[in-house]
Amino acid sequence: MKKSILSLALIFTGVFSFAQTTEWKIDNAHSSVNFEVSHMVISTVTGKFESFEGKILSDKPDFTDANISFTIQTASVNTDNEKRDGHLKSADFFDAEKNPTIQFIGKSLSQVSGNKYVIKGDLTMHGITKSVELGVKYNGTMKDPWGGTRAGFKISGEIVRADYGMLYNSALEAGGVLIGETVAISVNLELVKKVN
């Protein structure tokens, strides 16, 4: 069975670095992977992925050396509609059986202003790889009530699903199409510093 790997990799320098020793784990209870797409031109359908995991390595307090790998399971898609979710897992969209995961590998990151950055990288989904740009907002780092250290990030951007071979659609009598071509994505990450 053909499998494609999805790991979301963000690099807060222009190059990968594998020398970091401080590990940050994703707090899944306070993190999310969300998307939205227009429906029949006049409304929006929102969804999320329930299953994801990641490993973050960063020694610097400002995360300028961070290397983050992030994996999402396509079969965990959830739009609160069982029939629609089944269609999304089919070959018309994610084809989850053949492509169980999606992969983003960051290539460079440039500062826009303050804690706002733009990251460029390769996104592999549905067996197709394309270059994309995503916005990154570093929300800060703080001590939690249990003595741990946490950091927060928000990653956002848009992709065109047809770029990844997801061509399913229907023309509407009044004009336009049933499903929007552009999909907005939003990833919220809350990280917990691992104590050795």
N, C-alpha and C positions, 0 to 999 in steps of 0.2 A: 504494500500500500504506500502510495506516494505521500510524503508528509512534508509540509513546509513549516519552518520554525518561526514563531513570532516572539521576538524579544524587543521591548522598547528600550533603546539605549540612548541616553542623553549624556553629553559631554560638555562640561562647563568651561573647557578650554577648547582650543581648535584641534586638539589631537587626543587620541586615546592614551590613557595611562593605566598601567596595570600594577603599579608599585604601591598603591594605597593599601593600608592595613586596617583602617577603621571601617567597620561594616555597619551599615544602616539597614534596618529591616522595615518593610512596608507594614503599617498597621491597617490591615484590610477592613477592619470595622469602621475606620475613619478615612477610607480612600475609596475612589470610585472611577469607573471608566464609562463615560456617557457619550451618546450621540443623538443627533436629531436631523430629520429630513422632512421636506415639505410633502404634503399629501393633497392631491387634487388642487394644487396651487393655493388654496385658501386656508389650509391648516397645517399643523406640524405634528409629526409623530416622534416621540422620544423613546429612547431605549438605553440599555446598559449591558455590560458584560459582568456576570456574577463571579466568574472564576478567573483570577489573575494572581501572579506572584512576581516578586522581583528581588534583586540584590543590589545594593548600592555601596560603593566603596568611595570614601572621601576622608582625607586627613585634615583638610583645611577648614576652619570654622565658617568661611564664606562659600564653601562648596565649589571654589574655582577649579579644583582638580577632580571633581566628581565624575565617576563612571557608573552609569545606572543601566542595568539590564532588567527588562520587564516583559513578562509573558502573559498573553491573554488566550483563553480557550474560546474559539469561535462558537462551539456548541453551547456555551453558557449565555448566549444572547437572550435578552429578556425585554420584551416590549409590553408586558402585561396582557398578551393575547396569544394563547397557545397555538391557534391556527397560523397566525402571522409569524410567530417564532419558528414554527415548523417550515414555513416557506423560506424564511431567511437562512435556515440551515441547509436548504436544498441547493442543487446545482445552479439555480437561477441567481443565487446570491453568494453566500460564503462557501458553499459546498463543503460543509464542516467535516464530512467523512474523509474527503481527500485532502483538505487543507485545515487541519485542526487548530492551527495557530497563525498569528500575524507577526511580522517582524519590523521593527524600526531600528536602524543603526545611525546614530548621529555622526556627522562628518565635521561640523564646525558650529561655533556659537559666537554671536557678536552681541555686544551690549547696545541696547537702544537708549535707555536712560534709567538711572537708579537700579531698581531690582527687576527691570524688564529686559528680556533678551529675545533673540531670534535664533533658533537652531535649524540647521539644514541637515538633511540626512536621507537615507534610502528606506522607503516603506515597502515591505513585501506583504502582499495580501492576495489570496486567491491564485497563488502561484506566479504573480506578476510583481516586479520591482520597479518603483518610480521614485524620483527625487521629490522631496516635499520640504516645506518650511513650516515650522510650528513656533508659536509664541510660548515663552516660558516666563512665569512670574515666581520669584523666590519670595515666599511670604515670611520668612524669618525662622529663627531657632530659639527655643526656650526650654526651661526646666519644667517637667510635669509634676503633679502633686505626689508622685510616687518615687521621686528622686532620679528619674530618667531624663534624657535629653531628646527633644523632638524637633523636627524640621518640617516645613510645609512648602509644597510647590503646586502650581497650577499650569498645566500644558494645554494649549488650545490651538485650533486651526481648522482648515477645511480641505476636503479631498473631493475629487470627482469620481464617482463610483465606476463610470464607464472606463476610466483609465485602468481599472483592475478587472476588466472583463465582465462586470456586472451590468449587463445590458437590458435586463428585463424591464419592460414598461408598457404602457398602453396610452394611446392618444385619446384626449377628451373631446367630446363633441363641441364643447364651448371654447376649445382652444387649450393649449398646454398639454401636459402629460400627467399621468396618475401619480408617479413618484418623482420627486425632485432629483436632479442629477448631482447636486452638491450636497455633501454630508458634512455637518459640523461635528467636530469631536472635542471633548473636554475631559481631561484626566486630572483628578485631584489626588495628590499623594501626601500622606502624613507618614513621616519616617521616624523610627525609634532607634537611637544609637545603641548598638550592641555592646554589652559590658563583658569584657573578657574575664 
